[in-house]
């Protein structure tokens, strides 16, 4: 049968059917990759694929799980064994698992069996796998009856090495057509060109002895205008100073860490040749201290970028943080959009134009709404309360702007400013908030 299909239907593909039952077929194109089957059972086929374009080789496991729970238990065990055989290689597992992870992956019919789902989740955790980013429908199977039942039985799972090597990959749940299952299409694309990066406040800066003085000095720059204008200009100036300082003081954290690690290894090697040399002991101690400081900086940096802030301070989870950063970038990228005519486009320029058009229309619609009435103007004596804020100058001409916007705008932007600048960079901004709180309580 495989030979007939290859000759008549897919002449440019290789086809293997390693199982006597014919449950799983593996098809590939020789001009795209070399593929060998490593192991198989009645529920999976495990392969190693080597793309001819030089991309990283990876392991691929095709799954067709049994409807019987006891049979699936043996599959979960086999997958756990496979995970131990290739712990540091990209690995993707895809197919029909005949099991769901969570209750929201099923609608209709009986409730899920918690013990079955728990054992499946245990297997995923032991293999250190995550769901590959998906676009399309949530459910991949339905009974096609009027009394509809739909589940997510088909999925693709990947390890952190796949996420690192193929960070721009995703899975598309296609239309099922006449079948009860939706086909799954895994795609890996080149990185999307990015625009200017937004400013981020990194907590690792706080460990540097010059940080507080740098912020204090940059905040002293004088700007003229309304209080809100002065506040914004001070934040913009401080942001520019910090970006320049970060580039020349910290630089690429990983490269500095490598250099420091090499220095430590050289110092320890020299000391092993002359263990009683006090000068070499001092050099090793200094190298250790510098290396430890950079390790903490790197961990803080990756912790913040990954946003997994629930982990306790001091744990060395850098590899986990790196994988979370990759996963978050992959999740946050927009790979395709549905246009107004109903068509799907994956062209980056089309996606960009569609997003701009959408928000322009939305904002223009909002701007046409009636402008709310401004509160009464404050007296000059009220504005005098801000006179002791460093570098903040208030003019009588700005009374209407100040009293209509200061309280609402500063408080509404509290979360946005904290996200960009962190708690230790409020300084004069915090003094303004305290003054506003006092005025409101009077």
C-alpha positions in Angstrom: 0.0 0.0 0.0 2.8 2.4 0.9 4.5 1.8 -2.4 1.3 2.4 -4.4 0.7 5.7 -2.6 4.3 6.8 -3.1 4.1 6.1 -6.9 0.6 7.3 -7.6 0.0 10.2 -5.1 3.3 11.4 -3.5 6.1 10.6 -6.0 8.5 13.0 -4.4 8.1 11.7 -0.8 9.6 8.8 1.1 7.1 6.8 3.1 7.7 4.4 5.9 5.1 2.3 7.7 7.0 0.6 10.5 4.0 -0.8 12.3 2.3 -4.0 11.2 -1.1 -2.5 12.1 -0.5 0.5 9.8 -1.6 2.9 12.5 1.3 5.4 11.9 2.8 6.4 8.6 5.9 8.7 8.3 6.3 10.7 5.1 9.1 13.1 4.3 11.0 14.7 1.3 14.6 13.6 0.7 15.5 17.0 -0.7 14.5 18.7 2.6 15.9 16.3 5.3 17.4 13.0 6.1 15.3 10.9 8.4 15.9 7.6 10.2 13.5 5.7 12.5 15.1 4.9 15.8 12.4 3.0 17.7 8.6 2.3 17.5 5.7 0.6 19.1 2.0 0.3 18.4 1.5 3.8 19.7 4.5 5.8 18.5 7.3 6.1 16.0 10.5 7.8 17.1 12.7 9.4 14.4 15.8 11.6 14.1 15.6 14.2 11.4 18.5 16.2 9.9 17.5 19.2 7.8 19.7 19.6 4.7 19.7 23.4 5.0 21.9 23.1 8.1 19.3 23.7 10.7 19.7 21.9 14.0 19.0 18.1 13.9 16.0 17.2 16.0 14.0 14.2 17.2 10.4 13.7 16.1 8.0 11.3 17.7 4.7 10.6 16.0 2.0 9.5 18.4 -1.3 7.6 18.0 -2.4 6.7 21.5 -4.8 3.9 22.3 -8.3 4.5 23.4 -7.6 2.2 26.3 -6.2 3.9 29.4 -4.0 1.0 30.5 -2.4 1.0 27.0 -1.8 4.7 27.2 0.1 4.1 30.5 2.7 2.1 28.6 2.9 5.0 26.1 3.5 7.5 28.8 6.3 5.3 30.2 7.9 4.9 26.8 7.9 8.7 26.2 9.6 9.2 29.6 12.3 6.7 28.6 12.8 8.5 25.3 13.2 11.8 27.1 16.2 10.3 29.1 17.8 9.1 25.9 18.2 12.6 24.3 18.1 15.1 27.2 19.9 17.9 25.3 18.5 17.7 21.8 15.5 19.4 20.2 12.5 17.1 20.5 8.9 17.5 19.2 6.1 15.0 19.8 2.9 15.3 17.8 -0.2 13.4 17.0 -3.3 12.0 18.6 -2.8 11.5 22.4 -6.4 10.5 23.1 -6.1 12.4 26.3 -6.6 16.0 27.4 -4.7 18.0 30.0 -7.3 20.3 31.5 -11.0 20.5 31.8 -11.3 23.5 29.4 -10.0 21.3 26.6 -13.4 19.5 26.3 -17.0 20.6 25.8 -20.0 18.4 25.9 -20.3 14.8 27.0 -19.2 13.4 30.3 -16.7 15.3 32.6 -13.0 14.4 32.2 -11.5 11.6 34.2 -9.1 13.4 36.6 -6.8 10.4 37.2 -6.3 9.9 33.4 -5.5 13.6 32.9 -3.2 13.6 36.0 -1.1 10.8 34.6 -0.8 12.5 31.2 0.3 15.7 32.9 2.8 13.8 35.0 4.3 12.4 31.8 4.6 15.8 30.3 6.2 17.2 33.4 8.7 14.3 33.7 9.7 14.8 30.0 10.1 18.6 30.5 7.7 19.3 27.7 5.4 22.3 26.8 2.7 22.8 24.3 4.0 24.3 21.1 2.4 27.7 20.4 -0.9 27.1 18.5 -3.0 29.1 16.1 -6.5 28.1 14.9 -9.2 26.3 16.8 -8.8 25.0 20.4 -10.4 21.6 19.7 -8.9 19.1 17.3 -11.6 16.4 17.5 -15.4 16.3 17.5 -18.0 13.5 17.2 -19.7 15.3 14.3 -23.1 14.7 15.9 -25.9 17.1 16.7 -25.2 16.4 20.4 -21.7 17.8 19.9 -18.7 16.7 21.9 -15.3 18.4 21.1 -11.9 17.8 22.6 -8.2 18.8 22.2 -6.9 15.3 21.6 -4.2 16.2 19.1 -1.3 18.5 20.0 2.4 19.0 19.6 4.7 19.0 22.6 8.3 20.4 22.6 11.2 20.6 25.0 13.3 23.7 25.8 16.0 22.7 23.3 13.4 22.8 20.5 12.2 26.2 21.8 15.8 27.5 21.6 16.6 26.1 18.2 13.2 26.7 16.6 11.9 29.7 18.6 9.7 30.9 15.7 7.9 27.6 15.2 4.2 27.2 15.8 1.4 24.7 15.1 -1.7 25.4 13.1 -4.9 23.5 13.7 -6.4 23.1 10.2 -10.0 22.5 9.1 -11.0 18.9 9.6 -12.9 18.6 6.4 -14.8 15.3 6.3 -12.7 13.8 9.2 -13.4 13.9 12.9 -9.8 15.1 13.5 -8.2 18.3 12.5 -4.8 18.0 10.8 -1.9 19.7 12.6 0.7 21.7 10.6 4.0 22.6 12.3 5.8 25.5 10.7 9.1 27.1 11.5 9.8 30.5 10.0 12.6 33.0 10.1 12.5 35.6 12.9 10.2 38.5 12.3 12.2 41.8 12.0 11.6 43.8 15.1 11.2 47.6 15.5 12.7 49.8 18.3 12.9 48.1 21.6 11.0 49.7 24.5 12.9 50.9 27.5 13.0 48.4 30.4 14.2 49.0 33.9 16.4 46.1 35.1 16.7 45.3 38.8 20.3 44.2 38.3 21.2 47.9 38.0 20.5 48.4 41.7 23.5 46.2 42.6 25.9 48.7 41.0 27.3 51.3 43.5 27.0 54.2 41.0 23.3 53.6 40.2 21.7 55.8 42.9 24.0 58.7 42.2 23.4 58.4 38.5 19.7 58.6 38.9 19.9 61.4 41.3 22.1 63.5 39.1 20.0 62.9 35.9 16.9 63.9 37.9 18.3 67.3 38.7 18.2 68.5 35.1 15.9 71.5 34.9 12.9 71.6 32.5 10.3 74.4 32.2 6.6 73.9 31.7 3.6 72.4 33.4 4.1 69.8 36.2 3.1 66.9 34.0 5.4 68.1 31.2 8.3 68.4 33.6 7.7 65.0 35.0 7.6 63.4 31.5 10.7 65.2 30.4 12.6 64.1 33.5 11.6 60.5 33.0 12.7 60.7 29.3 16.0 62.2 30.2 16.7 59.6 32.9 15.7 56.8 30.6 18.3 58.0 28.0 21.0 58.3 30.6 20.3 54.8 31.9 20.2 53.2 28.5 23.6 54.7 27.7 25.0 53.7 31.1 23.7 50.1 30.8 25.3 49.7 27.4 28.8 50.7 28.5 28.8 49.4 32.1 26.9 46.1 31.9 27.0 45.4 28.2 26.1 41.8 27.1 25.8 39.9 30.4 26.5 36.5 28.9 29.7 37.6 27.2 31.0 39.2 30.4 30.1 36.1 32.3 32.1 33.9 29.9 35.1 36.2 30.2 34.9 36.2 34.0 34.5 32.4 34.0 37.6 32.0 31.9 39.6 34.3 34.3 38.4 32.3 37.3 39.5 29.0 35.6 42.9 30.4 34.7 43.4 31.7 38.3 42.4 28.3 39.8 44.7 26.5 37.4 47.7 28.7 38.3 46.8 28.2 42.0 46.8 24.4 41.6 50.4 24.6 40.4 51.4 26.7 43.4 48.7 26.2 46.2 50.6 28.3 48.9 51.1 31.4 46.8 49.3 34.2 48.6 49.2 36.4 45.5 47.5 33.7 43.5 45.1 33.0 46.4 44.1 36.7 46.3 43.6 36.7 42.6 41.4 33.6 42.8 39.3 35.2 45.6 38.8 38.4 43.6 37.9 36.3 40.5 35.4 34.3 42.5 33.8 37.4 43.9 33.5 39.0 40.5 32.1 35.9 38.9 29.5 35.5 41.7 28.4 39.1 41.2 27.9 38.5 37.5 26.0 35.2 38.1 23.6 37.1 40.3 23.3 39.9 37.7 22.5 37.4 35.0 20.0 35.6 37.1 18.2 38.8 38.0 18.3 39.9 34.3 16.8 36.6 33.1 14.3 36.4 35.9 12.9 39.8 35.0 12.8 39.1 31.3 11.1 35.7 31.8 8.6 37.3 34.3 8.6 34.1 36.4 8.9 36.2 39.5 7.3 33.6 41.7 10.5 31.7 42.1 12.4 32.3 45.3 15.4 34.6 45.3 18.8 32.9 45.1 17.7 29.9 43.1 20.0 29.3 40.1 17.3 28.7 37.4 19.0 30.5 34.5 18.3 27.8 32.0 14.7 27.8 33.0 14.5 31.6 32.6 16.1 31.4 29.2 13.5 28.9 28.0 10.7 31.1 29.4 12.0 34.1 27.6 12.1 32.1 24.3 8.6 30.8 25.0 7.2 34.3 25.8 8.7 35.8 22.7 7.2 33.0 20.6 3.8 33.4 22.2 3.8 37.2 21.8 4.6 37.2 18.1 1.7 37.6 15.6 2.1 35.2 12.7 -1.1 35.6 10.9 -4.3 37.8 10.9 -7.7 37.5 9.4 -8.4 40.4 7.1 -11.7 42.2 6.7 -12.5 40.1 3.6 -12.1 36.9 5.7 -8.8 35.9 4.2 -5.8 34.9 6.3 -2.5 36.7 5.7 0.9 35.8 7.2 2.8 38.5 5.4 4.6 40.7 8.0 4.0 44.0 6.1 0.3 43.1 5.7 0.0 42.3 9.4 1.6 45.6 10.3 -0.6 47.6 8.0 -3.7 45.8 9.3 -2.8 46.5 12.9 -2.1 50.2 12.2 -5.4 50.6 10.3 -7.4 48.9 13.0 -6.1 51.1 15.8 -6.2 54.3 13.7 -9.9 53.6 13.1 -10.5 52.8 16.8 -8.7 55.9 18.0 -10.4 58.2 15.5 -13.7 56.8 16.6 -12.9 57.5 20.3 -11.7 61.0 19.5 -15.0 61.9 18.0 -16.7 61.4 21.4 -17.7 64.5 23.5 -14.8 65.9 25.6 -15.6 65.6 29.3 -15.9 68.8 31.3 -12.7 69.8 33.2 -12.8 70.3 37.0 -12.6 73.8 38.4 -9.2 75.4 38.4 -7.0 75.2 41.5 -5.7 78.3 43.3 -2.1 79.3 43.1 -1.7 78.5 46.8 -2.5 74.8 46.0 0.2 74.7 43.4 2.7 76.2 45.8 2.6 72.9 47.6 4.8 71.5 44.9 7.5 74.1 45.2 9.8 71.9 47.2 9.9 69.1 44.6 13.5 69.2 43.1 13.7 70.7 39.7 9.9 71.1 39.4 8.8 74.6 38.4 5.1 75.6 38.1 3.8 78.7 36.3 0.5 80.5 36.8 -0.4 80.0 33.1 -0.5 76.2 33.7 -3.3 76.3 36.4 -6.0 74.7 34.3 -3.8 72.0 32.9 -2.4 71.2 36.4 -5.7 70.8 38.3 -7.4 68.9 35.5 -4.7 66.4 34.9 -2.2 66.0 37.7 -4.3 63.9 40.0 -5.9 61.7 37.4 -3.0 61.3 35.0 -0.3 60.7 37.6 -2.3 58.1 39.4 -3.5 56.4 36.3 0.1 56.1 35.0 1.3 54.6 38.2 1.4 51.1 36.9 2.9 52.1 33.5 5.7 54.0 35.2 6.5 51.2 37.6 6.7 48.7 34.7 9.2 50.9 32.9 11.3 52.4 35.7 10.8 50.1 38.8 10.2 51.2 42.4 13.5 52.9 43.0 13.3 55.3 40.2 10.2 57.3 41.3 12.1 59.8 43.4 10.5 63.2 42.6 7.6 61.4 41.1 6.8 59.8 44.4 7.1 63.1 46.1 4.4 64.5 43.8 2.1 61.6 44.6 2.5 62.1 48.3 1.6 65.8 47.9 -1.5 64.9 45.9 -2.5 62.4 48.6 -2.2 65.1 51.2 -4.3 67.6 49.2 -7.0 65.0 48.6 -7.3 64.2 52.3 -7.7 67.9 53.3 
